[in-house]
């Protein structure tokens, strides 16, 4: 609820500032957006820790979990950067950030996909 309240208040203030000081309005939105992201770091850490505990209990190779967490992190960071870039009126650059994020995610996922395909092929009787 705090985040929603802060976001709505920022939206209202940015709307008022946009008419007279558009640069300040943009900086306010960027600052509050980054602050919300930093506010969520503790929750993100808790989720990552819980996933690590579950992976250890299930005897999952930690390399795979770490790779998946990196992929998720890249997706969130690329989305966050893309939205900020769109807010700055740079839609073309935002789409390039999204494309770069997708390509990096695909490159990181190849080892996991390879292991999955090998596992499936080993399960199929010949």
C-alpha positions as CSV (number, residue, x, y, z in Angstrom):
1,X,0.0,0.0,0.0
2,X,2.9,2.3,0.7
3,X,4.3,1.9,-2.8
4,X,0.9,2.5,-4.4
5,X,0.4,5.6,-2.3
6,X,3.9,6.9,-3.1
7,X,3.4,6.2,-6.8
8,X,0.0,7.9,-6.9
9,X,1.4,11.0,-5.1
10,X,4.4,11.1,-7.4
11,X,2.1,10.9,-10.4
12,X,0.0,13.8,-9.1
13,X,3.1,15.9,-8.4
14,X,4.7,15.0,-11.7
15,X,1.6,16.0,-13.5
16,X,1.6,19.4,-11.8
17,X,5.3,20.0,-12.4
18,X,5.2,18.8,-16.0
19,X,3.5,22.0,-17.2
20,X,6.1,24.4,-15.7
21,X,9.2,22.3,-15.0
22,X,9.2,19.2,-17.2
23,X,12.8,18.3,-16.3
24,X,12.0,18.3,-12.6
25,X,8.9,16.2,-13.2
26,X,11.0,13.6,-15.1
27,X,13.7,13.6,-12.4
28,X,11.1,13.2,-9.7
29,X,9.6,10.2,-11.5
30,X,13.1,8.6,-12.0
31,X,14.0,9.2,-8.4
32,X,10.8,7.7,-7.0
33,X,11.0,4.8,-9.4
34,X,14.5,3.9,-8.3
35,X,13.5,4.4,-4.6
36,X,10.6,1.9,-5.1
37,X,13.1,-0.6,-6.6
38,X,15.5,-0.1,-3.7
39,X,12.6,-0.5,-1.2
40,X,11.9,-3.9,-2.7
41,X,15.5,-5.2,-2.4
42,X,14.8,-6.9,0.9
43,X,11.8,-8.8,-0.5
44,X,13.8,-9.8,-3.5
45,X,16.6,-11.1,-1.2
46,X,14.0,-13.1,0.8
47,X,12.6,-14.7,-2.3
48,X,16.1,-15.6,-3.6
49,X,17.1,-17.1,-0.2
50,X,13.9,-19.2,-0.1
51,X,14.5,-20.5,-3.6
52,X,18.1,-21.4,-2.7
53,X,16.9,-23.4,0.4
54,X,14.3,-25.2,-1.7
55,X,16.9,-26.0,-4.4
56,X,19.3,-27.5,-1.8
57,X,16.6,-29.6,-0.3
58,X,15.6,-30.9,-3.8
59,X,19.3,-31.5,-4.7
60,X,19.0,-29.2,-7.7
61,X,22.4,-28.1,-9.1
62,X,22.9,-24.6,-7.9
63,X,24.4,-23.5,-11.2
64,X,21.0,-23.9,-12.8
65,X,19.2,-22.0,-10.1
66,X,21.8,-19.2,-10.2
67,X,21.4,-19.0,-14.0
68,X,17.6,-18.8,-13.8
69,X,17.9,-16.1,-11.1
70,X,20.3,-14.1,-13.3
71,X,17.9,-14.5,-16.2
72,X,15.0,-13.2,-14.1
73,X,17.2,-10.3,-12.9
74,X,18.1,-9.3,-16.5
75,X,14.5,-9.4,-17.4
76,X,13.5,-7.0,-14.6
77,X,16.4,-4.7,-15.1
78,X,15.8,-4.5,-18.9
79,X,12.1,-3.8,-18.3
80,X,12.9,-1.1,-15.7
81,X,15.5,0.6,-18.0
82,X,13.1,0.3,-20.9
83,X,10.2,2.0,-19.0
84,X,12.5,4.8,-17.9
85,X,13.7,5.3,-21.4
86,X,10.1,5.4,-22.7
87,X,9.3,7.9,-20.0
88,X,12.1,10.1,-21.4
89,X,10.4,9.9,-24.8
90,X,13.0,7.6,-26.3
91,X,10.7,4.7,-27.5
92,X,13.2,3.5,-30.1
93,X,16.0,3.2,-27.6
94,X,13.6,1.5,-25.2
95,X,12.9,-1.2,-27.8
96,X,16.6,-1.8,-28.3
97,X,17.0,-2.3,-24.5
98,X,14.2,-4.8,-24.6
99,X,15.8,-6.6,-27.6
100,X,19.2,-6.7,-25.9
101,X,17.7,-8.1,-22.7
102,X,16.0,-10.9,-24.7
103,X,19.2,-11.8,-26.5
104,X,21.2,-11.9,-23.3
105,X,18.5,-14.1,-21.7
106,X,18.5,-16.5,-24.7
107,X,22.3,-16.7,-24.5
108,X,22.2,-17.5,-20.8
109,X,19.4,-20.1,-21.3
110,X,21.2,-22.2,-23.9
111,X,23.1,-24.4,-21.3
112,X,19.9,-25.1,-19.5
113,X,18.0,-25.9,-22.7
114,X,20.9,-28.2,-23.8
115,X,20.7,-30.2,-20.5
116,X,16.9,-30.4,-20.8
117,X,17.1,-31.7,-24.4
118,X,19.8,-34.2,-23.4
119,X,17.7,-35.4,-20.5
120,X,14.7,-35.9,-22.7
121,X,16.7,-37.7,-25.3
122,X,18.1,-40.1,-22.6
123,X,14.5,-40.8,-21.4
124,X,13.3,-41.8,-24.9
125,X,13.9,-45.5,-25.6
126,X,15.9,-46.3,-28.8
